[in-house]
Amino acid sequence: MEIFDTLNTPLLNKKGINLVEASAGTGKTYAIASIFVRLLVENNLKINEMLVITYTNAATDELKERIRTRIKETISAFAIGDSEDAFLKQLISKTKDREAAKRALINAINDFDMA
């Protein structure tokens, strides 16, 4: 079995689509939230340029809240310059312009309800 690497997996294919499929309880929501953050930081995408689809209203609400929380955690990590979270720690270390990344994340939170 191949382990999904949220930090190093290629973000965009030629069509600009990422598909995350897995069984229940495998970390899909964590992976999606982390990829979402990477798209904000590494590809400078805006909230209105991304679409995340799931199948039920409950799953949509959970995913929305988890993405929002992950963005806020990432803002805090960039503000401090470090994190206990291994993903965030590595994201910070590989990000060249941390201030620009933090601004992109803050803009994403400010625009989140438009998503």
ChimeraX commands (.cxc) that place a marker at each C-alpha (Angstrom):
marker #1 position 0.00,0.00,0.00 radius 0.5
marker #1 position 1.28,3.46,-0.92 radius 0.5
marker #1 position 1.09,6.18,1.74 radius 0.5
marker #1 position -0.27,9.51,0.52 radius 0.5
marker #1 position 2.25,12.31,1.07 radius 0.5
marker #1 position 0.27,15.52,1.63 radius 0.5
marker #1 position 3.38,17.68,1.55 radius 0.5
marker #1 position 5.08,16.39,-1.60 radius 0.5
marker #1 position 2.35,15.03,-3.84 radius 0.5
marker #1 position 2.04,17.04,-7.07 radius 0.5
marker #1 position -0.70,19.62,-6.65 radius 0.5
marker #1 position -2.11,20.17,-10.11 radius 0.5
marker #1 position -2.26,17.84,-13.04 radius 0.5
marker #1 position -2.62,19.13,-16.61 radius 0.5
marker #1 position -6.36,19.57,-16.10 radius 0.5
marker #1 position -5.94,21.35,-12.75 radius 0.5
marker #1 position -7.76,18.55,-10.92 radius 0.5
marker #1 position -6.84,16.56,-7.84 radius 0.5
marker #1 position -8.97,13.58,-6.90 radius 0.5
marker #1 position -8.79,12.13,-3.40 radius 0.5
marker #1 position -10.61,8.81,-2.99 radius 0.5
marker #1 position -10.38,6.45,-0.04 radius 0.5
marker #1 position -12.44,4.44,2.39 radius 0.5
marker #1 position -13.97,5.94,5.51 radius 0.5
marker #1 position -11.57,6.76,8.32 radius 0.5
marker #1 position -8.43,6.89,6.16 radius 0.5
marker #1 position -7.64,10.60,6.52 radius 0.5
marker #1 position -9.28,12.01,3.38 radius 0.5
marker #1 position -10.47,15.15,5.15 radius 0.5
marker #1 position -7.02,15.78,6.61 radius 0.5
marker #1 position -5.44,15.24,3.19 radius 0.5
marker #1 position -7.93,17.54,1.45 radius 0.5
marker #1 position -7.48,20.31,4.03 radius 0.5
marker #1 position -3.70,20.04,3.76 radius 0.5
marker #1 position -3.78,20.09,-0.06 radius 0.5
marker #1 position -6.12,23.10,0.11 radius 0.5
marker #1 position -3.58,24.94,2.29 radius 0.5
marker #1 position -0.74,24.02,-0.07 radius 0.5
marker #1 position -2.70,25.37,-3.05 radius 0.5
marker #1 position -3.12,28.67,-1.19 radius 0.5
marker #1 position 0.55,28.87,-0.16 radius 0.5
marker #1 position 2.42,27.25,-3.04 radius 0.5
marker #1 position 0.23,28.02,-6.04 radius 0.5
marker #1 position -1.19,31.31,-4.77 radius 0.5
marker #1 position -4.70,30.19,-5.65 radius 0.5
marker #1 position -7.63,32.09,-4.19 radius 0.5
marker #1 position -10.60,30.58,-2.39 radius 0.5
marker #1 position -12.89,31.24,-5.36 radius 0.5
marker #1 position -10.51,29.35,-7.67 radius 0.5
marker #1 position -10.93,26.03,-5.84 radius 0.5
marker #1 position -13.78,23.58,-5.66 radius 0.5
marker #1 position -14.07,20.77,-3.15 radius 0.5
marker #1 position -16.90,18.30,-3.65 radius 0.5
marker #1 position -18.28,15.69,-1.28 radius 0.5
marker #1 position -21.54,13.76,-1.23 radius 0.5
marker #1 position -23.66,14.72,1.76 radius 0.5
marker #1 position -24.61,17.94,3.53 radius 0.5
marker #1 position -23.06,16.63,6.76 radius 0.5
marker #1 position -19.81,15.77,4.99 radius 0.5
marker #1 position -19.81,19.19,3.31 radius 0.5
marker #1 position -20.24,20.97,6.64 radius 0.5
marker #1 position -17.48,18.92,8.27 radius 0.5
marker #1 position -15.09,19.43,5.37 radius 0.5
marker #1 position -15.76,23.16,5.30 radius 0.5
marker #1 position -15.05,23.50,9.02 radius 0.5
marker #1 position -11.92,21.32,8.85 radius 0.5
marker #1 position -10.52,23.37,5.95 radius 0.5
marker #1 position -11.25,26.62,7.78 radius 0.5
marker #1 position -9.57,25.25,10.93 radius 0.5
marker #1 position -6.56,24.04,8.95 radius 0.5
marker #1 position -6.11,27.47,7.37 radius 0.5
marker #1 position -6.26,29.11,10.82 radius 0.5
marker #1 position -3.72,26.60,12.20 radius 0.5
marker #1 position -1.45,27.38,9.27 radius 0.5
marker #1 position -1.74,31.14,9.83 radius 0.5
marker #1 position -0.71,30.63,13.46 radius 0.5
marker #1 position 2.18,28.40,12.47 radius 0.5
marker #1 position 3.47,30.93,9.93 radius 0.5
marker #1 position 3.09,33.74,12.49 radius 0.5
marker #1 position 5.19,31.81,15.01 radius 0.5
marker #1 position 7.53,30.36,12.37 radius 0.5
marker #1 position 7.19,26.82,13.71 radius 0.5
marker #1 position 4.66,24.14,14.58 radius 0.5
marker #1 position 4.31,20.89,16.49 radius 0.5
marker #1 position 2.41,19.57,13.44 radius 0.5
marker #1 position 4.91,17.80,11.15 radius 0.5
marker #1 position 3.10,18.86,7.96 radius 0.5
marker #1 position 3.03,22.53,8.98 radius 0.5
marker #1 position 6.63,22.45,10.20 radius 0.5
marker #1 position 7.79,21.14,6.81 radius 0.5
marker #1 position 5.52,23.53,4.88 radius 0.5
marker #1 position 7.01,26.49,6.75 radius 0.5
marker #1 position 10.56,25.30,6.12 radius 0.5
marker #1 position 10.01,24.85,2.38 radius 0.5
marker #1 position 8.18,28.18,1.90 radius 0.5
marker #1 position 10.52,30.89,0.66 radius 0.5
marker #1 position 8.30,33.94,1.24 radius 0.5
marker #1 position 6.58,33.26,4.55 radius 0.5
marker #1 position 5.04,36.72,4.80 radius 0.5
marker #1 position 3.39,36.35,1.39 radius 0.5
marker #1 position 2.13,32.91,2.43 radius 0.5
marker #1 position 0.69,34.30,5.65 radius 0.5
marker #1 position -1.05,37.11,3.73 radius 0.5
marker #1 position -2.51,34.59,1.27 radius 0.5
marker #1 position -3.84,32.51,4.16 radius 0.5
marker #1 position -5.34,35.54,5.92 radius 0.5
marker #1 position -7.01,36.59,2.66 radius 0.5
marker #1 position -8.36,33.06,2.32 radius 0.5
marker #1 position -9.94,33.19,5.78 radius 0.5
marker #1 position -11.40,36.62,5.06 radius 0.5
marker #1 position -12.91,35.30,1.80 radius 0.5
marker #1 position -13.81,31.85,3.12 radius 0.5
marker #1 position -17.56,32.39,3.35 radius 0.5
marker #1 position -17.64,33.14,-0.38 radius 0.5
marker #1 position -16.46,29.59,-1.05 radius 0.5
marker link #1:1,2 radius 0.2
marker link #1:2,3 radius 0.2
marker link #1:3,4 radius 0.2
marker link #1:4,5 radius 0.2
marker link #1:5,6 radius 0.2
marker link #1:6,7 radius 0.2
marker link #1:7,8 radius 0.2
marker link #1:8,9 radius 0.2
marker link #1:9,10 radius 0.2
marker link #1:10,11 radius 0.2
marker link #1:11,12 radius 0.2
marker link #1:12,13 radius 0.2
marker link #1:13,14 radius 0.2
marker link #1:14,15 radius 0.2
marker link #1:15,16 radius 0.2
marker link #1:16,17 radius 0.2
marker link #1:17,18 radius 0.2
marker link #1:18,19 radius 0.2
marker link #1:19,20 radius 0.2
marker link #1:20,21 radius 0.2
marker link #1:21,22 radius 0.2
marker link #1:22,23 radius 0.2
marker link #1:23,24 radius 0.2
marker link #1:24,25 radius 0.2
marker link #1:25,26 radius 0.2
marker link #1:26,27 radius 0.2
marker link #1:27,28 radius 0.2
marker link #1:28,29 radius 0.2
marker link #1:29,30 radius 0.2
marker link #1:30,31 radius 0.2
marker link #1:31,32 radius 0.2
marker link #1:32,33 radius 0.2
marker link #1:33,34 radius 0.2
marker link #1:34,35 radius 0.2
marker link #1:35,36 radius 0.2
marker link #1:36,37 radius 0.2
marker link #1:37,38 radius 0.2
marker link #1:38,39 radius 0.2
marker link #1:39,40 radius 0.2
marker link #1:40,41 radius 0.2
marker link #1:41,42 radius 0.2
marker link #1:42,43 radius 0.2
marker link #1:43,44 radius 0.2
marker link #1:44,45 radius 0.2
marker link #1:45,46 radius 0.2
marker link #1:46,47 radius 0.2
marker link #1:47,48 radius 0.2
marker link #1:48,49 radius 0.2
marker link #1:49,50 radius 0.2
marker link #1:50,51 radius 0.2
marker link #1:51,52 radius 0.2
marker link #1:52,53 radius 0.2
marker link #1:53,54 radius 0.2
marker link #1:54,55 radius 0.2
marker link #1:55,56 radius 0.2
marker link #1:56,57 radius 0.2
marker link #1:57,58 radius 0.2
marker link #1:58,59 radius 0.2
marker link #1:59,60 radius 0.2
marker link #1:60,61 radius 0.2
marker link #1:61,62 radius 0.2
marker link #1:62,63 radius 0.2
marker link #1:63,64 radius 0.2
marker link #1:64,65 radius 0.2
marker link #1:65,66 radius 0.2
marker link #1:66,67 radius 0.2
marker link #1:67,68 radius 0.2
marker link #1:68,69 radius 0.2
marker link #1:69,70 radius 0.2
marker link #1:70,71 radius 0.2
marker link #1:71,72 radius 0.2
marker link #1:72,73 radius 0.2
marker link #1:73,74 radius 0.2
marker link #1:74,75 radius 0.2
marker link #1:75,76 radius 0.2
marker link #1:76,77 radius 0.2
marker link #1:77,78 radius 0.2
marker link #1:78,79 radius 0.2
marker link #1:79,80 radius 0.2
marker link #1:80,81 radius 0.2
marker link #1:81,82 radius 0.2
marker link #1:82,83 radius 0.2
marker link #1:83,84 radius 0.2
marker link #1:84,85 radius 0.2
marker link #1:85,86 radius 0.2
marker link #1:86,87 radius 0.2
marker link #1:87,88 radius 0.2
marker link #1:88,89 radius 0.2
marker link #1:89,90 radius 0.2
marker link #1:90,91 radius 0.2
marker link #1:91,92 radius 0.2
marker link #1:92,93 radius 0.2
marker link #1:93,94 radius 0.2
marker link #1:94,95 radius 0.2
marker link #1:95,96 radius 0.2
marker link #1:96,97 radius 0.2
marker link #1:97,98 radius 0.2
marker link #1:98,99 radius 0.2
marker link #1:99,100 radius 0.2
marker link #1:100,101 radius 0.2
marker link #1:101,102 radius 0.2
marker link #1:102,103 radius 0.2
marker link #1:103,104 radius 0.2
marker link #1:104,105 radius 0.2
marker link #1:105,106 radius 0.2
marker link #1:106,107 radius 0.2
marker link #1:107,108 radius 0.2
marker link #1:108,109 radius 0.2
marker link #1:109,110 radius 0.2
marker link #1:110,111 radius 0.2
marker link #1:111,112 radius 0.2
marker link #1:112,113 radius 0.2
marker link #1:113,114 radius 0.2
marker link #1:114,115 radius 0.2
view
